[in-house]
């Protein structure tokens, strides 16, 4: 790690030193995209009066304006949409983005799927690229998780569905999510909060920020602990993040980022359906006997420099990540990830043949080395060495996009992305039968779309795009030592997943209504699917043809106004709804025909009805409804159950002091929140994660 840090620091210094010669660029158009649950006009707080905004980190309003130029489904979730509540997990941030399905499993781990991405990933995350201020959270071979996410640390979150995450080089079906910290130019001098809640949840957080001349800085630390709803699900986490920026001139700025995490988490494990519904708090027997855990220590550093020329903006970045995973499960996994990379992006906006035109060119590099050692797990202790491997993933992405405004309110957007990826494994020692191997992938993903600004607050968009996703090392076990009778599928024999997606939609925001609607159909070849399974784990291979299609609807509506306050800003009764329809199927599969793909509900409804007073307080009921069960196996023989969860919430925020109380699952419904998938399930299959029972959370926040 020391070599990585020294190399990073030297390169960052070189970038900063050579950047001082550059000059200025144009502003973004004043379009916005609704995200989160705040009514129209609600957005995260901006910089203090008289304080220049950062060049390297857009404000939430600037991010919304930039995303409004994307001809596809995107969203910006400002911190006002999640910091007025518990903000315990990523679900609290993303729940109001239609098309995003996220359900906690244990601790901070969640099952996330966007448009059916990563359905076969029974552990952690695949199919969505996660970033923290543009620095990858996913490892260099593609897997990710949520244990490093601190919801209290971010100013806003950007969501790019599918191929709409072009600027990150995101090449997966689900797209990309970018968690963005404040800077010293838009953060309060002091921001503190404390949260408590059901099942032993306690968290404290403090942040400081400020600027002086060309310098600005922001830092946040948090510490949390929880007993957990289920047995053997307790955990604690300490997280710290910060950034320091320096403005060389009005047109050049460099910012350095640091993020560190230490997480210790027990894993209760999946159980049978009958166990999940009859005794939801009970942990899996083997998880208790072998003390299953997921512990992680991470250090992430990065640097970003933004340079403005007359009509061009240049962005340069470097990063390095050191991640140590200590993970007693079926074996004791001791993995060390050393990831590094960088990016360069240039955006030029000027007239072309008398019309407004914008060109974006960029490259991304994400490489790494994984030292993957596995030992026998003897009651949670590290036993004899069973396997030692060195894995070397490489990812090189180049992309180009052009937006041509045929008329001032109609743009045609065309682009393409090229990905070259390598997955190389060297086996140093193995009694598991691990294999040496190398696979390389060369993939093009073109895209064409359009955005029509019907009015300043109403857009219509559409696109046709390709996406591609390469497998990670963890997709397959070969030979299958968990069950030698099942087929062995080496990772280097797995083909990349490819999809063509057709999408249309509309979005807008008016004083009494906001909307965000998208319809899509993705035709997929070689989808990474769990076609052979053992003990709930997957041996992934490629399906033939599959189809993912659906509707994503976000709606905010003032049902009543001027109820008790008519002068100035009126009070209102605000309805917020996020609805997702998922229709994912095999397409003429030789084994499973046109069966539904397992792992995601056909319908998901999230709603709340809040009375909102201009004095800063609000209250009302909440609803989470999954009206139809979903299958957990490709044979469509075993399914979850539908469920309805009711809650109540109340909040107060005057800009300095805020407080909330929120009750969830008031009826204490026993339900299944998420499930692993398998090819053919039986009633004895241990695939199910019970949802959390009734809980009440409360918190206080104070900003200077």
Helices and strands as residue ranges (DSSP letters): H 2-18, G 19-21, H 60-67, E 74-78, G 79-81, H 90-94, E 100-106, E 109-114, E 128-132, E 135-136, G 151-153, E 154-161, G 162-164, G 166-168, E 175-181, E 190-197, E 201-212, E 215-226, E 235-249, E 252-266, H 273-278, H 285-289, E 293-308, E 312-328, E 332-352, E 355-378, E 381-407, E 410-430, E 437-455, E 458-469, G 473-475, G 491-493, E 497-510, E 513-525, E 528-534, E 537-542, E 545-561, E 572-586, E 603-612, E 617-626, E 643-653, E 657-664, E 672-675, E 688-690, E 695-703
